[in-house]
């Protein structure tokens, strides 16, 4: 390839060799089905214990759930998704350890529709800039707090991924916004507003997750300290041979909580469920919430950070915006003591987030789960 990034305006007729996966590692797209039985959780429900129970099911048996704004509830009910949720909830007591996975829709998430729409618009605007303008921001150094890059870790990986991304540090805003892109002109204002709203949603979810583990609602926030916030604006251009490569291969997230905004026009997210990859299709004004590795460790393995991947297609570009809430670098990640008193002991040794993050970036994305390296 003649350029450092894929978003160069070039439409490839064949997949460059450096992106072709070995046959045993290819996505097998024809074998992927749509994820079904996605229930809806209302964060505005007055019965807090009911919300906490639903979140507990999602975190134990899936690692993902979705949050959806309240005005879209009728669409899901009309599609009978909510009725499926009721049926599966009733059955849950009998299926607790059967391996069945659950994905959750949550309404009244609190992030404005305007903030979501403007975020996606400015993301498309950035990747539509002239190549020479974007390349001013290019770097393959993972330690940089603002950079445009490609694939995942081009200096370490043997096979590249069909993705460009803009990586931003987002908290505190007054520290990082000055280094953000100046084009499009509205970029800094729009992304700042979006980051504030998403952070509030993340804190709200962390409180509910804490309570779902039987802990005080501020337990997770207190352990994680003054959390960092990062963003990856992902751009997946049309791919000439999508069955041979990935946007991102199967992986878990190294942080605490991920809030993912998907492109409404193009599906691409897949999760591993019961040993098979299933597609999580986008919904209007919805976020996919991912339990990250740090919450798996804090929960002593009770909640899990599930493997997920991004696939590409031949016809359309795809965009997603992932927001990551991360522990303070020196936060000591250790299983909560009340979760180790049932005779099972501690699954993971103590570590700092800085230690974990350094180990994560030193490896290929699709190697074994990084958390395995921290097991007792």
Residue frames relative to the residue before (quaternion, step in Angstrom):
aa qw qx qy qz dx dy dz
X 1.0000 0.0000 0.0000 0.0000 0.00 0.00 0.00
X 0.4203 -0.7399 0.4796 0.2142 3.54 -0.99 0.89
X 0.7451 0.3427 -0.2114 0.5316 3.61 1.17 -0.37
X 0.5765 -0.6131 0.4223 0.3367 3.55 -1.23 0.48
X 0.7787 0.2721 -0.1312 0.5499 3.59 1.17 -0.59
X 0.5442 -0.6228 0.4611 0.3214 3.54 -1.29 0.40
X 0.6580 0.5200 -0.3038 0.4520 3.58 1.13 -0.64
X 0.2910 0.7920 -0.4737 0.2523 3.53 0.85 1.07
X 0.5582 -0.5918 0.3953 0.4265 3.56 1.28 -0.21
X 0.5552 0.5938 -0.3946 0.4284 3.59 1.26 -0.15
X 0.2012 -0.7521 0.6155 0.1223 3.58 -0.96 0.90
X 0.2639 -0.8059 0.5146 0.1270 3.57 -0.39 1.23
X 0.3307 -0.7426 0.5508 0.1894 3.56 -1.04 0.83
X 0.7675 0.1466 -0.1014 0.6158 3.57 1.27 -0.40
X 0.5144 -0.6389 0.4745 0.3194 3.54 -1.14 0.64
X 0.4503 -0.6835 0.4948 0.2918 3.62 -0.73 0.97
X 0.6264 -0.6022 0.3513 0.3485 3.55 -0.99 0.87
X 0.6506 0.5511 -0.3258 0.4085 3.59 0.99 -0.75
X 0.6778 0.4662 -0.2879 0.4903 3.61 1.29 -0.15
X 0.5619 0.6356 -0.3781 0.3705 3.59 1.24 -0.26
X 0.3177 -0.7617 0.5424 0.1569 3.56 -0.70 1.14
X 0.5646 -0.5468 0.4743 0.3965 3.58 -1.16 0.48
X 0.6542 -0.5620 0.3235 0.3892 3.57 -1.00 0.74
X 0.6795 0.5107 -0.2989 0.4338 3.60 0.94 -0.81
X 0.7176 0.4386 -0.2381 0.4857 3.60 1.23 -0.40
X 0.4722 0.7005 -0.4337 0.3133 3.61 1.23 0.07
X 0.6289 -0.6283 0.3238 0.3238 3.60 -1.12 0.65
X 0.2349 -0.7993 0.5262 0.1704 3.65 1.20 -0.31
X 0.0324 -0.8761 0.4809 -0.0010 3.54 0.83 1.07
X 0.6214 0.5647 -0.3479 0.4170 3.60 1.07 -0.65
X 0.6785 0.4918 -0.2900 0.4622 3.61 1.20 -0.41
X 0.5776 0.6072 -0.3643 0.4062 3.60 1.29 -0.12
X 0.1367 -0.7805 0.6065 0.0658 3.57 -0.90 0.95
X 0.6017 -0.5643 0.4221 0.3761 3.57 -1.29 0.25
X 0.4835 -0.6501 0.5050 0.2976 3.55 -1.05 0.77
X 0.1448 -0.8137 0.5610 0.0468 3.58 -0.68 1.09
X 0.7868 0.3611 -0.2349 0.4420 3.54 -1.38 -0.04
X 0.2670 0.7601 -0.5393 0.2451 3.55 0.81 1.05
X 0.2003 -0.8199 0.5231 0.1181 3.64 -0.24 1.17
X 0.4133 -0.7031 0.5367 0.2162 3.53 -1.34 0.31
X 0.1095 -0.7724 0.6231 0.0567 3.57 -0.95 0.91
X 0.2519 -0.7665 0.5765 0.1293 3.55 -0.90 0.94
X 0.2990 -0.7715 0.5357 0.1686 3.60 -0.39 1.20
X 0.6462 0.5167 -0.3187 0.4624 3.57 1.25 -0.31
X 0.4024 0.7238 -0.4709 0.3041 3.56 1.28 0.01
X 0.4698 -0.6974 0.4672 0.2732 3.61 -0.92 0.89
X 0.6500 0.4865 -0.3113 0.4938 3.58 1.22 -0.44
X 0.2282 -0.8239 0.5063 0.1127 3.56 0.09 1.33
X 0.6268 0.5511 -0.3456 0.4290 3.59 1.01 -0.75
X 0.6139 0.5417 -0.3393 0.4632 3.57 1.15 -0.64
X 0.6346 0.5175 -0.3225 0.4749 3.60 0.99 -0.85
X 0.6649 0.5183 -0.3020 0.4450 3.56 0.89 -0.97
X 0.6425 0.5198 -0.3283 0.4574 3.58 0.97 -0.81
X 0.6631 0.5084 -0.3078 0.4551 3.59 0.93 -0.87
X 0.6500 0.5006 -0.3183 0.4750 3.57 0.97 -0.81
X 0.6107 0.5517 -0.3488 0.4483 3.59 1.03 -0.72
X 0.6401 0.5203 -0.3292 0.4596 3.61 0.94 -0.83
X 0.6701 0.5115 -0.2997 0.4466 3.55 0.90 -0.94
X 0.7124 0.4743 -0.2692 0.4416 3.56 0.83 -0.98
X 0.6680 0.4991 -0.3047 0.4602 3.59 1.05 -0.69
X 0.8335 0.2889 -0.0931 0.4618 3.53 0.80 -1.04
X 0.7787 0.2811 -0.1941 0.5262 3.56 1.22 0.05
X 0.2908 -0.7579 0.5298 0.2459 3.57 0.79 -1.02
X 0.7243 0.3070 -0.1987 0.5845 3.57 1.35 -0.16
X 0.1376 0.7307 -0.6682 -0.0252 3.52 -1.32 0.31
X 0.3603 -0.7331 0.5343 0.2174 3.58 -1.24 0.32
X 0.2028 -0.7457 0.6199 0.1362 3.54 -1.15 0.68
X 0.0738 -0.8126 0.5771 -0.0330 3.55 -0.82 1.07
X 0.5043 -0.6560 0.4694 0.3083 3.58 -0.99 0.84
X 0.6390 -0.6157 0.3184 0.3334 3.55 -1.03 0.88
X 0.6322 0.5670 -0.3613 0.3850 3.61 0.99 -0.63
X 0.6740 0.4942 -0.2983 0.4610 3.57 1.27 -0.25
X 0.3794 0.7574 -0.4655 0.2563 3.58 1.28 0.06
X 0.6481 0.5457 -0.3363 0.4112 3.60 0.93 -0.84
X 0.6247 0.5497 -0.3428 0.4359 3.57 1.03 -0.76
X 0.6881 0.4732 -0.2942 0.4649 3.55 0.95 -0.85
X 0.6359 0.5205 -0.3329 0.4626 3.56 1.00 -0.78
X 0.6354 0.5367 -0.3243 0.4506 3.57 0.98 -0.86
X 0.6937 0.4566 -0.2659 0.4894 3.56 1.10 -0.66
X 0.4812 -0.7146 0.3758 0.3415 3.58 1.38 0.13
X 0.3438 0.7519 -0.5033 0.2514 3.58 1.21 0.28
X 0.6636 0.5174 -0.3126 0.4406 3.53 0.95 -0.89
X 0.6302 0.5279 -0.3379 0.4582 3.58 1.04 -0.72
X 0.6143 0.5319 -0.3440 0.4706 3.56 1.07 -0.71
X 0.6256 0.5476 -0.3375 0.4414 3.57 1.01 -0.81
X 0.6503 0.5206 -0.3225 0.4495 3.58 0.94 -0.91
X 0.6526 0.5193 -0.3154 0.4527 3.55 0.94 -0.88
X 0.6996 0.4663 -0.2750 0.4664 3.56 0.90 -0.92
X 0.6101 0.5499 -0.3575 0.4446 3.59 1.09 -0.64
X 0.6423 0.5203 -0.3217 0.4619 3.57 0.98 -0.86
X 0.6988 0.4788 -0.2647 0.4608 3.55 1.04 -0.82
X 0.4873 0.7303 -0.4139 0.2406 3.57 1.19 -0.49
X 0.6277 0.5649 -0.3519 0.4037 3.59 0.94 -0.86
X 0.7079 0.4451 -0.2558 0.4851 3.57 1.12 -0.67
X 0.7475 0.4113 -0.1934 0.4844 3.57 1.24 -0.45
X 0.2616 0.8386 -0.4635 0.1161 3.55 1.33 0.09
X 0.8113 0.1907 -0.0948 0.5444 3.59 0.88 -0.86
X 0.3974 0.7505 -0.4524 0.2723 3.58 1.14 0.50
X 0.5428 -0.6372 0.3987 0.3747 3.59 1.25 -0.17
X 0.4654 0.6586 -0.4698 0.3591 3.61 1.21 0.07
X 0.2884 -0.7780 0.5405 0.1390 3.56 -0.92 0.95
X 0.1986 -0.7754 0.5912 0.0986 3.54 -1.21 0.57
X 0.1073 -0.7537 0.6438 0.0771 3.55 -1.11 0.76
X 0.2279 -0.8327 0.5009 0.0616 3.55 -0.86 0.98
X 0.2203 -0.7050 0.6567 0.1523 3.51 -1.17 0.77
X 0.0702 -0.7945 0.6024 0.0308 3.61 -0.92 0.86
X 0.2363 -0.7887 0.5508 0.1370 3.57 -0.75 1.02
X 0.7831 0.3006 -0.2740 0.4704 3.54 -1.40 0.23
X 0.1616 0.8347 -0.5122 0.1215 3.58 0.78 0.98
X 0.5080 -0.7195 0.3769 0.2868 3.60 1.22 -0.15
X 0.5970 0.5167 -0.3824 0.4800 3.61 1.23 -0.04
X 0.4486 -0.7379 0.4337 0.2573 3.57 -0.60 1.14
X 0.5781 -0.5879 0.4447 0.3499 3.55 -1.14 0.66
X 0.6188 0.5507 -0.3410 0.4444 3.57 1.05 -0.75
X 0.6514 0.5161 -0.3183 0.4560 3.60 0.94 -0.87
X 0.6469 0.5217 -0.3100 0.4618 3.58 1.02 -0.83
X 0.6863 0.4931 -0.2871 0.4511 3.57 0.82 -1.01
X 0.6768 0.4873 -0.2978 0.4646 3.57 0.92 -0.90
X 0.6117 0.5516 -0.3520 0.4446 3.60 1.05 -0.70
X 0.6854 0.4719 -0.2890 0.4733 3.58 0.87 -0.92
X 0.6357 0.5370 -0.3310 0.4449 3.58 1.01 -0.78
X 0.7081 0.4466 -0.2772 0.4714 3.59 0.84 -0.92
X 0.5866 0.5564 -0.3681 0.4592 3.60 1.17 -0.51
X 0.6503 0.4867 -0.3052 0.4970 3.58 0.96 -0.86
X 0.6374 0.5417 -0.3253 0.4410 3.56 1.02 -0.80
X 0.6427 0.5248 -0.3295 0.4505 3.57 0.98 -0.80
X 0.7386 0.4172 -0.2526 0.4654 3.59 0.74 -0.97
X 0.6177 0.5223 -0.3475 0.4743 3.56 1.30 -0.10
X 0.4455 0.6932 -0.4544 0.3384 3.61 1.27 -0.01
X 0.6318 -0.5091 0.4058 0.4208 3.61 -1.21 0.37
X 0.6313 -0.5791 0.3681 0.3614 3.54 -1.08 0.78
X 0.6729 0.5125 -0.3127 0.4320 3.58 0.85 -0.92
X 0.6202 0.5339 -0.3395 0.4637 3.60 1.12 -0.60
X 0.6814 0.4848 -0.2888 0.4662 3.59 0.93 -0.88
X 0.6622 0.5429 -0.3147 0.4096 3.57 0.95 -0.85
X 0.5038 0.6296 -0.4279 0.4082 3.59 1.23 -0.23
X 0.7289 0.4202 -0.2129 0.4968 3.58 1.18 -0.59
X 0.4740 0.7179 -0.4205 0.2883 3.58 1.27 -0.11
X 0.1803 0.7461 -0.6331 0.1002 3.54 -1.15 0.77
X 0.2457 -0.7510 0.5871 0.1757 3.57 -1.14 0.60
X 0.4634 0.6624 -0.4392 0.3918 3.57 1.27 0.49
X 0.3451 -0.7810 0.4784 0.2051 3.65 -0.32 1.19
X 0.6268 0.5697 -0.3474 0.4022 3.61 1.14 -0.41
X 0.5329 0.6347 -0.4123 0.3784 3.60 1.19 -0.29
X 0.4122 -0.7391 0.4839 0.2227 3.57 -0.95 0.86
X 0.7623 0.1108 -0.1343 0.6233 3.59 1.27 0.00
X 0.2818 0.7611 -0.5478 0.2029 3.57 -0.69 1.01
X 0.3151 -0.6551 0.6451 0.2354 3.47 -1.34 0.47
X 0.1055 0.7953 -0.5914 0.0815 3.57 -0.87 0.89
X 0.3733 -0.7200 0.5445 0.2142 3.55 -1.31 -0.11
X 0.7975 0.2518 -0.2235 0.5007 3.56 -1.28 0.47
X 0.6235 -0.4920 0.3743 0.4787 3.63 -0.60 -1.11
X 0.7635 -0.1603 0.1539 0.6063 3.56 0.57 -1.18
X 0.2103 -0.8579 0.4555 0.1109 3.54 0.36 1.32
X 0.6495 0.5290 -0.3246 0.4392 3.60 1.12 -0.48
X 0.7328 0.4144 -0.2233 0.4913 3.60 1.22 -0.42
X 0.7110 0.5102 -0.2696 0.4019 3.58 0.90 -0.94
X 0.4469 -0.6856 0.5141 0.2568 3.54 -1.21 0.61
X 0.7684 0.1753 -0.0930 0.6084 3.58 1.12 -0.71
X 0.3720 -0.7573 0.4987 0.1986 3.56 -0.83 1.00
X 0.3843 -0.7029 0.5583 0.2156 3.55 -1.36 0.37
X 0.4948 -0.6886 0.4616 0.2606 3.56 -1.04 0.88
X 0.5008 0.6235 -0.4233 0.4257 3.55 0.52 1.25
X 0.1259 -0.6928 0.6989 0.1255 3.49 -1.34 0.62
X 0.0062 -0.8136 0.5812 0.0125 3.58 -1.11 0.48
X 0.2801 -0.7024 0.6295 0.1785 3.49 -1.29 0.59
X 0.1410 -0.8070 0.5722 0.0371 3.56 -0.59 1.18
X 0.0181 -0.8078 0.5876 -0.0425 3.57 -0.80 1.08
X 0.2776 -0.6620 0.6572 0.2297 3.53 -1.24 0.57
X 0.1847 -0.8531 0.4878 0.0098 3.55 -0.81 1.08
X 0.7782 0.2320 -0.1654 0.5596 3.61 1.19 0.01
X 0.4993 -0.2833 -0.8113 0.1108 1.45 -1.63 1.95
X 0.5991 -0.6163 0.3815 0.3400 3.55 -1.02 0.82
X 0.6724 0.5171 -0.3268 0.4168 3.59 0.86 -0.87
X 0.6293 0.5278 -0.3304 0.4651 3.58 1.22 -0.39
X 0.8159 0.3375 -0.1367 0.4492 3.57 0.86 -0.98
X 0.5570 0.6398 -0.3997 0.3473 3.61 1.06 -0.61
X 0.6255 0.5619 -0.3715 0.3937 3.67 0.87 -0.72
X 0.7126 0.4384 -0.2700 0.4765 3.63 1.09 -0.57
X 0.4769 0.6761 -0.4375 0.3522 3.60 1.25 -0.08
X 0.6772 -0.4838 0.3529 0.4275 3.61 -1.24 0.31
X 0.3503 -0.7258 0.5570 0.2004 3.56 -1.13 0.74
X 0.7228 0.3005 -0.2111 0.5854 3.55 1.33 -0.13
X 0.4386 -0.2210 -0.8566 0.1580 1.51 -1.75 1.82
X 0.6674 -0.5524 0.3232 0.3807 3.62 -1.10 0.65
X 0.7056 0.4553 -0.2632 0.4750 3.59 1.09 -0.67
X 0.3764 0.7813 -0.4548 0.2025 3.61 1.26 -0.14
X 0.7077 0.4853 -0.2872 0.4256 3.59 0.69 -1.07
X 0.6695 0.5001 -0.3048 0.4569 3.57 0.90 -0.88
X 0.6930 0.4913 -0.2861 0.4433 3.59 0.80 -1.03
X 0.7019 0.4634 -0.2798 0.4630 3.57 0.82 -0.97
X 0.6041 0.5515 -0.3555 0.4521 3.62 1.05 -0.66
X 0.6640 0.5015 -0.3043 0.4637 3.59 0.87 -0.95
X 0.6486 0.5187 -0.3090 0.4635 3.57 0.96 -0.88
X 0.6573 0.5339 -0.3124 0.4305 3.59 0.89 -0.91
X 0.6345 0.5350 -0.3289 0.4504 3.58 0.98 -0.83
X 0.6940 0.4763 -0.2807 0.4612 3.59 0.85 -0.96
X 0.6613 0.5041 -0.3099 0.4610 3.59 0.95 -0.82
X 0.6223 0.5390 -0.3483 0.4482 3.60 1.01 -0.74
X 0.6413 0.5189 -0.3280 0.4603 3.59 0.97 -0.80
X 0.6292 0.5161 -0.3315 0.4774 3.58 1.02 -0.78
X 0.6501 0.5326 -0.3159 0.4403 3.59 0.93 -0.85
X 0.6523 0.5049 -0.3118 0.4715 3.58 0.96 -0.85
X 0.6383 0.5344 -0.3220 0.4509 3.56 0.98 -0.87
X 0.6783 0.4855 -0.2883 0.4702 3.57 0.95 -0.88
X 0.6321 0.5364 -0.3420 0.4425 3.59 0.99 -0.73
X 0.6169 0.5325 -0.3475 0.4638 3.59 1.05 -0.68
X 0.6758 0.4886 -0.2902 0.4694 3.58 0.92 -0.91
X 0.6364 0.5179 -0.3256 0.4698 3.58 1.02 -0.75
X 0.6131 0.5416 -0.3422 0.4623 3.59 1.02 -0.77
X 0.6942 0.4736 -0.2764 0.4663 3.56 0.82 -1.00
X 0.6355 0.5384 -0.3370 0.4390 3.59 1.06 -0.69
X 0.6579 0.4744 -0.2960 0.5045 3.59 1.28 -0.36
X 0.5340 -0.6313 0.3985 0.3969 3.57 1.30 -0.02
X 0.5365 0.6159 -0.3956 0.4199 3.58 1.26 0.40
X 0.6386 -0.4728 0.4094 0.4484 3.58 -1.28 0.15
X 0.6016 -0.6227 0.3484 0.3590 3.59 -0.98 0.79
X 0.7138 0.4324 -0.2610 0.4853 3.61 1.11 -0.54
X 0.3655 0.7717 -0.4749 0.2129 3.60 1.24 0.01
X 0.6970 0.4698 -0.2900 0.4577 3.60 0.72 -1.03
X 0.6618 0.5041 -0.3179 0.4548 3.58 0.86 -0.89
X 0.6576 0.5113 -0.3183 0.4526 3.60 0.99 -0.77
X 0.6602 0.4981 -0.3098 0.4692 3.59 0.97 -0.80
X 0.7087 0.4754 -0.2691 0.4465 3.59 0.89 -0.91
X 0.3671 -0.7550 0.4752 0.2635 3.60 1.21 -0.37
X 0.7399 -0.3333 0.2818 0.5120 3.57 -1.18 -0.54
X 0.2596 -0.8442 0.4518 0.1253 3.50 0.05 1.35
X 0.4085 -0.6585 0.5759 0.2605 3.50 -1.18 0.71
X 0.1583 -0.7617 0.6187 0.1095 3.53 -1.28 0.32
X 0.0453 -0.7957 0.6038 -0.0161 3.54 -0.74 1.11
X 0.1595 -0.7673 0.6110 0.1116 3.54 -1.28 0.33
X 0.0895 -0.7429 0.6588 0.0776 3.53 -1.18 0.71
X 0.1512 -0.7514 0.6380 0.0740 3.55 -0.67 1.15
X 0.1428 -0.8440 0.5166 0.0209 3.56 -0.25 1.34
X 0.0742 -0.7836 0.6165 0.0220 3.55 -0.97 0.93
X 0.0649 -0.7895 0.6102 -0.0104 3.56 -0.71 1.17
X 0.2192 -0.8021 0.5384 0.1372 3.63 -0.25 1.19
X 0.6663 -0.4547 0.3669 0.4633 3.60 -1.22 0.20
X 0.2118 -0.7955 0.5629 0.0743 3.56 -0.92 0.97
X 0.4602 -0.7218 0.4345 0.2802 3.62 -0.69 0.99
X 0.8014 0.1049 -0.0468 0.5871 3.61 1.10 -0.60
X 0.1014 -0.8655 0.4876 0.0540 3.59 0.51 1.21
X 0.6151 0.5675 -0.3550 0.4167 3.60 1.14 -0.42
X 0.6730 0.5078 -0.2854 0.4559 3.59 1.28 -0.21
X 0.8000 0.2360 -0.0866 0.5448 3.62 1.19 -0.29
X 0.3665 -0.6987 0.5629 0.2464 3.55 -1.36 -0.15
X 0.4733 -0.5519 0.5745 0.3759 3.48 -1.41 0.13
X 0.7229 -0.1332 0.0803 0.6732 3.52 1.16 -0.87
X 0.4075 -0.7098 0.5077 0.2691 3.64 -0.85 0.83
X 0.7306 -0.4195 0.3008 0.4470 3.56 -1.28 0.13
X 0.1824 0.7720 -0.5840 0.1723 3.56 -0.89 1.00
X 0.3152 -0.6709 0.6126 0.2744 3.52 -1.37 0.06
X 0.4971 -0.6573 0.4759 0.3072 3.58 -1.23 0.37
X 0.4320 -0.7517 0.4405 0.2331 3.61 -0.80 0.99
X 0.6177 0.5870 -0.3277 0.4080 3.58 1.24 -0.38
X 0.6804 -0.4741 0.3519 0.4341 3.61 -1.20 -0.43
X 0.8034 -0.0599 0.1090 0.5823 3.59 0.76 -1.07
X 0.1418 -0.7850 0.6000 0.0615 3.56 -0.96 0.92
X 0.1267 -0.7682 0.6256 0.0496 3.56 -0.97 0.94
X 0.0798 -0.8483 0.5227 -0.0286 3.56 -0.24 1.33
X 0.1661 -0.7491 0.6370 0.0743 3.53 -0.93 1.04
X 0.1925 -0.8082 0.5499 0.0858 3.58 -0.61 1.14
X 0.5500 -0.5603 0.5128 0.3472 3.50 -1.33 0.48
X 0.4256 -0.7354 0.4675 0.2438 3.60 -0.70 1.06
X 0.6859 0.5421 -0.2791 0.3973 3.55 1.06 -0.73
X 0.8088 0.1951 -0.0537 0.5522 3.59 1.08 -0.68
X 0.3167 -0.7379 0.5664 0.1853 3.57 -0.82 1.02
X 0.1059 0.8155 -0.5649 0.0677 3.57 -1.17 0.49
X 0.6176 0.5483 -0.3488 0.4430 3.60 1.21 -0.40
X 0.0117 0.7774 -0.6287 0.0188 3.56 -1.00 0.90
X 0.1549 -0.7786 0.6030 0.0793 3.57 -1.11 0.73
X 0.4678 -0.6651 0.5108 0.2792 3.54 -1.24 0.56
X 0.0569 0.8017 -0.5847 0.1108 3.54 -0.57 1.23
X 0.8387 -0.0541 -0.0090 0.5419 3.57 -0.68 1.12
X 0.7226 -0.4635 0.2412 0.4525 3.55 1.00 0.85
X 0.7058 0.3953 -0.2558 0.5293 3.58 1.28 0.06
X 0.4468 -0.6743 0.5177 0.2787 3.57 -1.15 0.64
X 0.0338 -0.7881 0.6145 -0.0145 3.56 -0.92 0.99
X 0.4663 -0.6980 0.4822 0.2508 3.56 -1.12 0.75
X 0.1931 -0.7427 0.6319 0.1083 3.56 -1.01 0.92
X 0.2030 -0.8325 0.5070 0.0938 3.55 -0.07 1.30
X 0.5387 -0.6453 0.4331 0.3253 3.60 -1.06 0.70
X 0.1475 -0.7589 0.6287 0.0840 3.55 -1.26 0.62
X 0.6327 -0.5652 0.3624 0.3859 3.60 -1.08 0.63
X 0.8680 -0.0036 -0.0251 0.4960 3.56 -1.01 0.95
X 0.4835 0.6560 -0.4306 0.3879 3.55 1.01 0.87
X 0.2090 -0.7414 0.6217 0.1418 3.52 -1.32 0.47
X 0.2954 -0.6834 0.6296 0.2222 3.53 -1.20 0.61
X 0.1815 -0.7846 0.5881 0.0749 3.57 -0.83 1.05
X 0.1160 -0.8095 0.5751 0.0228 3.54 -0.73 1.10
X 0.3588 -0.6853 0.5930 0.2235 3.54 -0.97 0.93
X 0.2639 -0.7982 0.5258 0.1295 3.59 -0.64 1.12
X 0.7484 -0.4252 0.2823 0.4236 3.54 -1.34 0.20
X 0.6459 0.5445 -0.3377 0.4152 3.59 0.99 -0.78
X 0.6673 0.4714 -0.3099 0.4863 3.59 1.03 -0.68
X 0.5768 0.5459 -0.3858 0.4695 3.60 1.12 -0.47
X 0.6723 0.4854 -0.2986 0.4725 3.58 0.94 -0.86
X 0.6619 0.5128 -0.3117 0.4491 3.61 0.89 -0.90
X 0.7038 0.4502 -0.2591 0.4846 3.58 1.08 -0.74
X 0.4259 -0.7192 0.4392 0.3294 3.60 1.35 0.09
X 0.7177 -0.4620 0.2334 0.4658 3.54 1.10 0.80
X 0.4461 0.6916 -0.4638 0.3279 3.61 1.24 0.01
X 0.7419 0.2401 -0.1540 0.6068 3.57 1.06 -0.78
X 0.1934 -0.8305 0.5167 0.0765 3.57 -0.99 0.71
X 0.3777 -0.6819 0.5889 0.2135 3.45 -1.22 0.74
X 0.2027 -0.8480 0.4824 0.0848 3.54 -0.11 1.32
X 0.5622 -0.6043 0.4548 0.3346 3.53 -1.18 0.65
X 0.0604 0.7789 -0.6212 0.0617 3.54 -1.01 0.89
X 0.1211 -0.7959 0.5917 0.0414 3.57 -1.23 0.44
X 0.3107 -0.7117 0.5932 0.2123 3.55 -1.33 0.27
X 0.1414 -0.7767 0.6090 0.0772 3.55 -0.85 1.00
X 0.3543 -0.7363 0.5461 0.1846 3.56 -1.27 0.41
X 0.2413 -0.7693 0.5711 0.1542 3.58 -1.27 0.21
X 0.6115 -0.6205 0.3769 0.3148 3.54 -1.23 0.50
X 0.7494 0.4782 -0.2106 0.4067 3.57 1.09 -0.66
X 0.8344 0.1810 -0.0340 0.5195 3.57 0.90 -0.90
X 0.4593 -0.6187 0.5512 0.3202 3.52 -1.23 0.53
X 0.1646 -0.7727 0.6061 0.0922 3.55 -1.22 0.51
X 0.1446 -0.7786 0.6078 0.0591 3.53 -1.13 0.76
X 0.0702 0.7603 -0.6456 -0.0100 3.57 -1.18 0.55
X 0.2111 -0.7562 0.6071 0.1227 3.55 -1.24 0.52
X 0.0845 -0.8074 0.5840 0.0028 3.56 -0.49 1.23
X 0.1164 -0.7735 0.6212 0.0468 3.56 -0.86 1.03
X 0.1525 -0.8164 0.5563 0.0285 3.55 -0.77 1.10
X 0.1789 -0.7347 0.6431 0.1209 3.58 -0.92 0.93
X 0.0923 -0.8333 0.5434 -0.0414 3.54 -0.62 1.23
X 0.5329 -0.6145 0.4610 0.3548 3.61 -1.02 0.66
X 0.6128 -0.4806 0.4790 0.4050 3.51 -1.34 0.33
X 0.6234 -0.6003 0.3373 0.3704 3.61 -0.88 0.91
X 0.7765 0.3454 -0.1785 0.4958 3.57 0.92 -0.89
X 0.3418 0.7307 -0.5115 0.2961 3.58 1.25 0.32
X 0.3222 -0.7411 0.5585 0.1870 3.57 -0.91 0.95
X 0.1935 -0.7940 0.5711 0.0768 3.55 -0.50 1.24
X 0.1608 0.7754 -0.5800 0.1909 3.53 -0.56 1.24
X 0.5599 -0.5982 0.4317 0.3772 3.63 -0.98 0.69
X 0.5183 -0.6418 0.4653 0.3209 3.57 -0.95 0.89
X 0.5588 -0.6612 0.3870 0.3174 3.58 -0.78 1.07
X 0.6566 0.5089 -0.3515 0.4318 3.68 0.84 -0.77
X 0.6824 0.4851 -0.2898 0.4637 3.60 1.19 -0.45
X 0.6707 0.4623 -0.3025 0.4949 3.58 1.28 0.14
X 0.5820 0.6414 -0.3385 0.3678 3.58 1.29 0.01
X 0.5675 0.5967 -0.3907 0.4113 3.58 1.23 0.28
X 0.6755 -0.5172 0.2855 0.4413 3.55 1.24 0.40
X 0.5823 0.6121 -0.3745 0.3821 3.59 1.25 -0.18
X 0.3870 -0.7331 0.4770 0.2922 3.60 1.22 -0.35
X 0.6073 -0.5499 0.4203 0.3902 3.55 -1.30 -0.09
X 0.3934 -0.7383 0.5042 0.2142 3.56 -0.80 1.05
X 0.8041 0.2157 -0.0808 0.5481 3.57 0.99 -0.87
X 0.4702 -0.6449 0.5224 0.3002 3.55 -1.15 0.63
X 0.6035 -0.5461 0.4296 0.3911 3.58 -1.25 0.33
X 0.1132 0.7748 -0.6183 0.0681 3.57 -1.10 0.69
X 0.4339 -0.6508 0.5374 0.3152 3.56 -1.25 0.31
X 0.6069 -0.5608 0.4083 0.3878 3.53 -1.19 0.49
X 0.6064 0.5588 -0.3595 0.4368 3.60 1.02 -0.72
X 0.6385 0.5187 -0.3226 0.4681 3.59 1.01 -0.80
X 0.6764 0.4992 -0.2948 0.4543 3.57 0.90 -0.92
X 0.6772 0.5106 -0.2945 0.4404 3.56 0.86 -0.99
X 0.6302 0.5283 -0.3268 0.4657 3.57 1.04 -0.76
X 0.6553 0.5022 -0.3051 0.4746 3.58 0.97 -0.85
X 0.6328 0.5509 -0.3294 0.4330 3.59 0.97 -0.87
X 0.7397 0.4222 -0.2353 0.4682 3.59 0.83 -0.97
X 0.6048 0.5574 -0.3635 0.4374 3.61 1.22 -0.15
X 0.7048 0.4451 -0.2334 0.5007 3.57 1.31 -0.21
X 0.5791 -0.5208 0.4670 0.4188 3.54 -1.34 0.02
X 0.6087 -0.5973 0.3824 0.3556 3.55 -1.08 0.74
X 0.7777 0.3710 -0.1800 0.4745 3.59 0.92 -0.90
X 0.3671 0.6896 -0.5309 0.3283 3.59 1.10 0.60
X 0.7362 -0.3714 0.2791 0.4921 3.58 -1.27 -0.05
X 0.6821 -0.4827 0.3620 0.4131 3.53 -1.27 0.51
X 0.4763 -0.7020 0.4549 0.2709 3.58 -0.66 1.14
X 0.6103 0.5784 -0.3502 0.4127 3.59 1.06 -0.71
X 0.5462 0.6201 -0.3977 0.3987 3.60 1.18 -0.46
X 0.6363 0.5523 -0.3233 0.4308 3.57 1.14 -0.65
X 0.7102 0.4328 -0.2413 0.5002 3.59 1.29 -0.30
X 0.4078 0.7158 -0.4717 0.3144 3.58 1.23 0.33
X 0.4908 -0.6289 0.5117 0.3189 3.56 -1.18 0.58
